[in-house]
Amino acid sequence: MWKFPITSTTTAMAATDIITDMFQYVFMNNAFAAAGIVAVVSGIVGYFLVMRGQTFAGHALSHIGFAGATGAGLIGLAPLWGLLGFTLAAGIAMGVLSERISNRDVAIGVVLALALGFGLLFLHYYTSFATQATALLFGNVLAVDRTMIATLAVLGVITLAALAAIMRPLIFSTLQPELAEAKGVPLRFVSTAFLAIVALAVSECAQIVGVLLVFTLMVGPPAAAQRLTTGLWSGLTLAAALALAEAWLGIAIAYYTDWPVSFCIACLSALGYFAALGASGLWQRRPQAGHANEAG
């Protein structure tokens, strides 16, 4: 019996076979394509969401969208359009009312609780839709088809184009709101437009990780990026890259372990943030240690 020696070449070939094995399936290629589109959009939009301190609003929009998705299923429409319609309406309403609500977080919390209640009511009257409820809540990227990929691509282009259109006043009003208002920047319009953009991104992100885990791609990677870099463009690039890496690696881990994809992505997002938190803490201690040595 012939025995072939194990060399670095054979090891590399075996590793390559393991990696390329999952790309033999159409549903895996679709999953990687859809997750890639959503991850880039979520990382970029989420960067501004974290910078503006509006992560709770993004979380609320995803919950509100659940009612829209279940309502759409009740009347025979695709859940995505109900999710998109409800999140857009809620995002615009939040932006318009942002300056009139003194306890904004309390009001948002009440609205999202009401929206979840309506979602459960719709499920009660349309029980055949209950099988899709889990996919809405926790995502099902492995069921994405080419039509959904095309839809996500179009929505992604619209989202990023709209963000680019308001980027300069958005940055100005985020970093120096009083000065921006004095210079004539329409703060309410910028806030409303941005929350509408967030609603689009949330609707896309929910197709991958579900409405309950939108934070995994829209908050985790951008928050980690802001811990590691202070530059705007470097931060946006890093946020998108982290979201993309976590989404793709999460799908790969799920393929070889049979764990839920959303769970894998959520774990990677948390690990990425805590690693960035630890790294930023070490960087902040190094100058202090250097000064202490100089003083000694």
N, C-alpha and C positions, 0 to 999 in steps of 0.2 A: 504494500500500500504506500503510495507516494505521499509525502508530507511536504507541504510548501512552507518555507520559512516566513515568519511574520515580519514584514519590513514596514518602514514608514510609508512606502508607496501603497502597500495593501491596506494599511490602516486608514490612510487618507481616502482611498477608494471606497472602503466600507462606510466611512463617515459621510462621504458624498452620497452614497446610495441611500443611507438612512434619511438624509435631509431631502433628497429629491423624490423619495418614495411618496410623500404626501401630495406632491404636485402632479401625480398621475391621475388624480380625481378632480373632476370639474368643480364639485362643490367646494373643495379646498382652494382652488384658484379663485373662485368667486368670493370666498370668505376673505382671502388676503387682499383682493382688490377693493372690496367694500370697506374693510377695516382700515386700509391705507388711506382712502379718501376721507373717511370720517375722522381718523386720528389726526391728520394734518389740520383739518378745519377746526377740530375741537381744541387742539393745542394752541393754535393761533388766537382763536376767539377767547378761549379760557384764560389766556395770558392777560388780556385786558379785564376780564371778569374778576380775576384775583387782584389785579392792580387797583381796581376801583372798589374792592371790598364788597362785591355784590354776589358772592358765591351762594348765599342763601336764596337770592332771587332766582339764580339758575336752577337750584335744586327744586324750588317751588314750581318753576315752569315745567319741569319734567313731570311732576306729580299732576299738575293741572292738565297736561297733555294726555295723561292716562284716561281721564274722563272723555276727552275728545276721541281717542282711539277706540274706546269701548262703545261710545255713541255711534261712531261711524260704522262699526261692525253691526250694531243693532239695526241700522237702516240699509245695510248691504254695501257700504263703501269700504275701500281699503283703509285699514287702521292708520296708515301713514298720513292720509289727508285729514282725518279727524284730529290726529295728534298735531299736525302742522297748523291747522286752523285754530285750535284752542290755544296753543302756545303763542302764536302770533297775536291773537286778540288779547291774551293776558299780558304779554310783554308790552304791547302798546299801552294798555290800560295802566300798567305799573309805571311806565314812563310819564304818562300824562298826569297821574295822580301823585307822583313822587314828592312834589313840593307841597302838597296839600295834606298829606298824612303825617301826623306827628309821630305815631308809633307804627312806623312802616313795617317792621318785622312782625309785629303782632297781627297786623291786618293781612299780611301775606300768608302767615301761618293759618289764619282762619279761612282764607280763601282756598288754600291748597287742601285743607282738611275737608272742606265742602266739596271740592272737586273729586277727591278720592271717594267720598260718599256717593256722588253721582256715578262714578265709575262702577262701584259695587252694585248700585241699583240697576245700571244697564246690564251688568252681567247676570243679575237675578232674572231679568226678563228675556235674556237671550243666552240660555245655558250652553248652546252649541258653540258659543264663542269662548267658553271658559278654557278650552284647550289652547287658545291663543293668548290667554291672559298671562300665563307664565312667560311666554316669549316677550310680551310687552313689558312685564315687570323686570325680567332678568336678561332679556335679549336672546337672539338665536341667529348668530351670524352664519352658521353652517347651512341655514335654509335660504340664504340670499341667492336670488337668481340674477341673470344678466339685465333684466328690465329694472330691477331694484338698483343695480350698480349704476345704470345710466341715469336713473332718477337722482341718486345720491351725488353723482358727478355734477349734474346740472345744478342741484341745490347748493353744492359746495362752491361752484363758480360764482353763483349769485351771492352767496354769503360772503365770500372773500372780496368780491368786487364792491359790495355795499360797505364792508369794513374799510376797504382802501379809500372809498369816497369820503368817509367821515373821520379818517384816522387823525389828521392834524388837529381839528377842533376837539376830538375825543381825548387825545393826549394832553392838550392844553387844559381842558376842563377837568381832567383827572388829577393832574399834578398841581395846578394852580387855579382852582375854581373861582376864587374871588377876583383874581386878576382877569381871568377869562370873561367873567360876567361884566367887569368894568370895560373891557375891550369890545363888548358887544357880541360875544359868542352866545348863540341861543342855547342855553344849558338844557332847557326842557326838551327841545327838539333833538339835541345830541343824545340825551339820556333815553328818549323814546326810541330813536333810531337804533341805538346800540342794543337795547333790550329786545327789539324786533329781530336784530341779527342774532342775538343769543338764542332767541326762540327757534330760529332756523337751525342753528348748530345743535341745540338740544334735540330737535326732532330727528336730525340725522344720527346723533350719538345714540339715541334710544334704540335705533334699529340694530345696533351692535351689542351694547351692554345692558339695554333695558332702562326703563325710567327710574328704577331705584338705584342704579349704579352709574348714573351720568357723571358723578363726581370722579370716577376712576380715570376718565380721559379729559374731562373739562377742567378739573381742579388739580388733581395729583401732579401730572407732568408740568403744568405752568407754575405751580407753587414750588416744585423742585427746581425749575429753571431759574426762578427769581432768587432762590437761595444760592445759586452757583454763579450767577452773573448779574451785573447791574446795567449793562447796555441793553437798549431796546431791541435792536435788530439781532444781536447775539442771543438775547433772551427769547425772542420769538422763534428763532431757528432752533434753539435748544429745546424749547417746549414742544414744537412740532416733532422734532427728532425723537424725544423721549416718548411721546404719545405713540408715534409710529412703531418704535422698538417694542414698547410694552404690548401693543395690540398684536403685532406679528408674532412676538415670542409667546404671548399668551395662547394664541391659536396653535402654535407648534407644540407647546407643552400639553395642551388639551388633546391634541391628536394622538400623542404617544402615551398619555396617562389615562385617557377617557374621563378626565375631570371636566366640569362645566367650563366653557370658554370664559364666561364673564367672571367666574371665580378666579381663574388664572390671571386675567388682566387686572382684576382688583388687587390681588396679592402683589403683583409686580408694581402696580402704581403706588401702593403703600410702602413697599420696600424701597422704591426709587426715591420717594419723598423723605423717608427716614434716613436713607444714605446721604442725600443732599443736606439734610439737617445736621447730620454728624460731621460731614465734610466742611460745611460753613462754620460750624463751631470750632473745628480744629484750626481753620484759617484765621479765625478771630483771636485765638489764643496765642498763635505763633508770634505776632508782633509784640504782644504783652510779655511773652517769655524773653524775646530779644531785648526789650527795654530793661527788663529785670536784670539780665546778664550784664548789660552796659552799666547799670547803676551799681552792680556789685563790683 
